[in-house]
Amino acid sequence: MVLSAFGRSWPRFGKPEARAEQPAAPSAAAQRFARIAAGDARAFRDLVAEQTPRLLRLSVRMLGNSSDAEEVVQEALLKVWTKAALWDASRGQPETWIYSICINLCLDRLRRPKHTVAWEEGFDPPDPSPGAEVDLETQARDRIIADAIAALPERQRAAIVLTYQEGHSNAQVADLLDMSVSALEAVLVRARRTLRARLSTWLEEEQND
């Protein structure tokens, strides 16, 4: 019993009663992933429709062409379907795990001997309409930069794509590439130095125009 004096309660002594912490409710994505792990094909189709555009964008930026990118995305999603039960909720949302699978598959493909960027056959021909010259200049510039990025070693290439094109923080990229933040920063320094050297002639021409 708690005694009162002058309208105030005397404090209780001893250890406070432990309160059971309620576990956080799983997110909608986690619930769907649990259904996929249990073999729910409809949940998997929903995930494929949601994640494919994002994974394709990443893979094209990493690999340089849509053919390889589509193969990687298909392989990544197949791994998700067959290995969904291996997802560890303590390491983040399912989307992050799927993203990591796709990145690792891209890196594996980049490590294959003599991997080069195969630009699409259907590159747009010159357009005589107003503004077409500006569009062609932009395409040419983008291709020069893409070629320079494509020539980087796979880790440097992944770091540049994930940081500057996908817009992730250094901490996120370090986690995705399984390295420390300081190691990632060193990789980015080397990548930027290489890109500046390879693009120096083009940059000088741009400044002189």
Kinemage of the C-alpha trace (Angstrom):
@kinemage 1
@onewidth
@group {chain A} dominant
@subgroup {mainchain}
@vectorlist {calphas} color= white
{ca met a 1} P 0.000 0.000 0.000
{ca val a 2} L 1.213 3.485 -0.779
{ca leu a 3} L 0.926 5.798 2.256
{ca ser a 4} L -0.119 9.413 1.778
{ca ala a 5} L 0.856 12.421 3.807
{ca phe a 6} L -0.277 15.976 3.176
{ca gly a 7} L -1.924 14.760 -0.007
{ca arg a 8} L 1.283 13.384 -1.503
{ca ser a 9} L 2.137 9.756 -2.119
{ca trp a 10} L 5.290 8.315 -0.634
{ca pro a 11} L 7.522 6.838 -3.304
{ca arg a 12} L 7.736 3.071 -3.604
{ca phe a 13} L 11.103 1.542 -2.834
{ca gly a 14} L 12.728 -1.459 -4.438
{ca lys a 15} L 12.960 -2.452 -8.090
{ca pro a 16} L 10.360 -1.023 -10.418
{ca glu a 17} L 8.046 -3.499 -12.024
{ca ala a 18} L 9.324 -4.558 -15.407
{ca arg a 19} L 7.089 -3.687 -18.310
{ca ala a 20} L 6.952 -6.066 -21.205
{ca glu a 21} L 7.967 -4.260 -24.393
{ca gln a 22} L 5.571 -4.753 -27.227
{ca pro a 23} L 7.349 -5.834 -30.423
{ca ala a 24} L 6.960 -3.436 -33.316
{ca ala a 25} L 4.338 -4.504 -35.809
{ca pro a 26} L 5.873 -5.709 -39.082
{ca ser a 27} L 5.569 -3.323 -41.999
{ca ala a 28} L 3.281 -4.029 -44.934
{ca ala a 29} L 6.354 -4.895 -47.029
{ca ala a 30} L 7.556 -7.342 -44.383
{ca gln a 31} L 4.101 -8.945 -44.166
{ca arg a 32} L 3.995 -9.366 -47.927
{ca phe a 33} L 7.477 -10.841 -47.913
{ca ala a 34} L 6.394 -13.351 -45.278
{ca arg a 35} L 3.611 -14.422 -47.641
{ca ile a 36} L 6.135 -14.786 -50.461
{ca ala a 37} L 8.320 -16.971 -48.248
{ca ala a 38} L 5.229 -19.119 -47.664
{ca gly a 39} L 4.730 -19.519 -51.432
{ca asp a 40} L 2.129 -16.824 -52.143
{ca ala a 41} L 2.477 -16.303 -55.911
{ca arg a 42} L 0.123 -13.309 -55.975
{ca ala a 43} L 2.224 -11.471 -53.373
{ca phe a 44} L 5.298 -12.219 -55.458
{ca arg a 45} L 3.674 -10.861 -58.638
{ca asp a 46} L 2.826 -7.646 -56.778
{ca leu a 47} L 6.432 -7.322 -55.618
{ca val a 48} L 7.744 -7.938 -59.152
{ca ala a 49} L 5.505 -5.202 -60.571
{ca glu a 50} L 6.620 -2.786 -57.849
{ca gln a 51} L 10.358 -3.470 -57.835
{ca thr a 52} L 11.192 -4.220 -61.494
{ca pro a 53} L 11.438 -0.583 -62.710
{ca arg a 54} L 13.786 0.340 -59.861
{ca leu a 55} L 15.972 -2.742 -60.347
{ca leu a 56} L 16.117 -2.235 -64.116
{ca arg a 57} L 17.214 1.374 -63.722
{ca leu a 58} L 19.988 0.343 -61.355
{ca ser a 59} L 21.116 -2.565 -63.552
{ca val a 60} L 21.221 -0.497 -66.740
{ca arg a 61} L 23.371 2.097 -64.974
{ca met a 62} L 25.674 -0.607 -63.653
{ca leu a 63} L 25.931 -2.716 -66.806
{ca gly a 64} L 25.392 -0.235 -69.628
{ca asn a 65} L 22.779 -2.092 -71.650
{ca ser a 66} L 19.202 -3.269 -71.235
{ca ser a 67} L 19.813 -6.856 -72.368
{ca asp a 68} L 22.233 -7.659 -69.543
{ca ala a 69} L 20.144 -5.598 -67.129
{ca glu a 70} L 16.976 -7.568 -67.873
{ca glu a 71} L 18.792 -10.869 -67.339
{ca val a 72} L 20.180 -9.679 -64.005
{ca val a 73} L 16.776 -8.457 -62.806
{ca gln a 74} L 15.151 -11.759 -63.763
{ca glu a 75} L 17.863 -13.653 -61.905
{ca ala a 76} L 17.521 -11.384 -58.868
{ca leu a 77} L 13.755 -11.836 -58.705
{ca leu a 78} L 14.116 -15.603 -59.122
{ca lys a 79} L 16.469 -15.613 -56.129
{ca val a 80} L 13.898 -13.639 -54.164
{ca trp a 81} L 11.174 -16.178 -54.983
{ca thr a 82} L 13.306 -19.214 -54.112
{ca lys a 83} L 15.186 -17.750 -51.132
{ca ala a 84} L 12.657 -15.390 -49.528
{ca ala a 85} L 12.813 -17.401 -46.311
{ca leu a 86} L 16.467 -16.361 -45.897
{ca trp a 87} L 15.572 -12.679 -45.503
{ca asp a 88} L 16.628 -11.413 -42.092
{ca ala a 89} L 14.275 -8.727 -40.764
{ca ser a 90} L 17.006 -7.415 -38.454
{ca arg a 91} L 18.950 -6.150 -41.478
{ca gly a 92} L 16.283 -3.823 -42.789
{ca gln a 93} L 13.311 -3.859 -45.118
{ca pro a 94} L 12.894 -6.522 -47.830
{ca glu a 95} L 13.460 -3.919 -50.556
{ca thr a 96} L 16.993 -3.317 -49.270
{ca trp a 97} L 17.736 -7.044 -49.380
{ca ile a 98} L 16.391 -7.306 -52.945
{ca tyr a 99} L 18.459 -4.265 -53.955
{ca ser a 100} L 21.584 -5.892 -52.495
{ca ile a 101} L 20.935 -9.098 -54.442
{ca cys a 102} L 20.685 -7.103 -57.671
{ca ile a 103} L 23.879 -5.137 -56.941
{ca asn a 104} L 25.843 -8.320 -56.246
{ca leu a 105} L 24.610 -9.925 -59.458
{ca cys a 106} L 25.655 -6.814 -61.403
{ca leu a 107} L 29.104 -6.926 -59.799
{ca asp a 108} L 29.432 -10.629 -60.647
{ca arg a 109} L 28.608 -9.878 -64.261
{ca leu a 110} L 31.063 -6.984 -64.377
{ca arg a 111} L 33.818 -9.306 -63.156
{ca arg a 112} L 33.392 -11.574 -66.149
{ca pro a 113} L 36.332 -11.330 -68.589
{ca lys a 114} L 36.127 -8.742 -71.335
{ca his a 115} L 32.864 -7.223 -70.196
{ca thr a 116} L 32.213 -4.092 -72.213
{ca val a 117} L 29.277 -1.735 -72.507
{ca ala a 118} L 27.128 -2.715 -75.478
{ca trp a 119} L 25.184 0.389 -76.408
{ca glu a 120} L 21.762 -0.130 -77.900
{ca glu a 121} L 21.433 -0.709 -81.625
{ca gly a 122} L 18.477 1.643 -81.814
{ca phe a 123} L 20.335 4.833 -80.936
{ca asp a 124} L 18.177 7.739 -82.115
{ca pro a 125} L 19.248 9.178 -85.501
{ca pro a 126} L 19.645 12.937 -85.959
{ca asp a 127} L 16.377 14.821 -85.608
{ca pro a 128} L 15.911 17.886 -87.858
{ca ser a 129} L 13.327 19.478 -85.537
{ca pro a 130} L 14.158 22.609 -83.482
{ca gly a 131} L 16.169 21.790 -80.392
{ca ala a 132} L 17.382 18.507 -81.863
{ca glu a 133} L 20.998 19.713 -81.940
{ca val a 134} L 20.869 20.431 -78.214
{ca asp a 135} L 19.374 16.972 -77.587
{ca leu a 136} L 22.129 15.314 -79.605
{ca glu a 137} L 24.779 17.262 -77.703
{ca thr a 138} L 23.224 16.092 -74.433
{ca gln a 139} L 23.157 12.488 -75.664
{ca ala a 140} L 26.784 12.718 -76.752
{ca arg a 141} L 27.810 14.182 -73.399
{ca asp a 142} L 25.888 11.527 -71.478
{ca arg a 143} L 27.484 8.800 -73.553
{ca ile a 144} L 30.991 10.134 -72.951
{ca ile a 145} L 30.375 10.205 -69.197
{ca ala a 146} L 28.737 6.764 -69.261
{ca asp a 147} L 31.705 5.329 -71.168
{ca ala a 148} L 34.100 6.770 -68.587
{ca ile a 149} L 32.064 5.294 -65.714
{ca ala a 150} L 31.804 1.952 -67.528
{ca ala a 151} L 35.587 1.734 -67.766
{ca leu a 152} L 36.022 1.984 -63.986
{ca pro a 153} L 36.811 -1.123 -61.898
{ca glu a 154} L 33.584 -2.732 -60.714
{ca arg a 155} L 33.714 -1.478 -57.104
{ca gln a 156} L 34.469 2.100 -58.176
{ca arg a 157} L 31.747 1.900 -60.790
{ca ala a 158} L 29.205 0.628 -58.258
{ca ala a 159} L 30.178 3.330 -55.763
{ca ile a 160} L 29.749 6.108 -58.347
{ca val a 161} L 26.423 4.767 -59.632
{ca leu a 162} L 24.937 4.205 -56.184
{ca thr a 163} L 26.161 7.524 -54.762
{ca tyr a 164} L 25.738 9.989 -57.615
{ca gln a 165} L 23.136 8.386 -59.885
{ca glu a 166} L 20.977 6.479 -57.405
{ca gly a 167} L 21.352 9.172 -54.741
{ca his a 168} L 22.184 7.033 -51.704
{ca ser a 169} L 24.141 8.322 -48.717
{ca asn a 170} L 27.691 7.133 -48.059
{ca ala a 171} L 26.453 5.054 -45.131
{ca gln a 172} L 23.818 3.351 -47.281
{ca val a 173} L 26.256 2.625 -50.110
{ca ala a 174} L 28.858 1.286 -47.691
{ca asp a 175} L 26.252 -1.089 -46.289
{ca leu a 176} L 25.121 -2.197 -49.745
{ca leu a 177} L 28.717 -2.860 -50.844
{ca asp a 178} L 29.636 -4.462 -47.509
{ca met a 179} L 32.453 -2.071 -46.630
{ca ser a 180} L 33.141 0.628 -44.069
{ca val a 181} L 32.262 4.253 -44.792
{ca ser a 182} L 35.944 5.203 -44.768
{ca ala a 183} L 36.702 2.458 -47.292
{ca leu a 184} L 33.863 3.685 -49.509
{ca glu a 185} L 35.148 7.252 -49.336
{ca ala a 186} L 38.579 6.042 -50.448
{ca val a 187} L 36.964 4.188 -53.372
{ca leu a 188} L 35.053 7.323 -54.373
{ca val a 189} L 38.221 9.432 -54.254
{ca arg a 190} L 39.982 7.016 -56.624
{ca ala a 191} L 36.946 6.851 -58.912
{ca arg a 192} L 36.586 10.642 -59.146
{ca arg a 193} L 40.318 11.019 -59.809
{ca thr a 194} L 40.133 8.475 -62.629
{ca leu a 195} L 37.046 10.098 -64.131
{ca arg a 196} L 38.653 13.546 -64.076
{ca ala a 197} L 41.693 12.163 -65.882
{ca arg a 198} L 39.612 10.366 -68.511
{ca leu a 199} L 37.266 13.302 -69.051
{ca ser a 200} L 39.926 16.021 -68.934
{ca thr a 201} L 40.149 16.422 -72.722
{ca trp a 202} L 36.371 16.599 -73.085
{ca leu a 203} L 36.093 19.068 -70.177
{ca glu a 204} L 38.729 21.326 -71.749
{ca glu a 205} L 36.850 21.295 -75.064
{ca glu a 206} L 33.601 22.146 -73.265
{ca gln a 207} L 35.250 25.095 -71.509
{ca asn a 208} L 36.764 26.390 -74.751
{ca asp a 209} L 33.482 26.262 -76.690
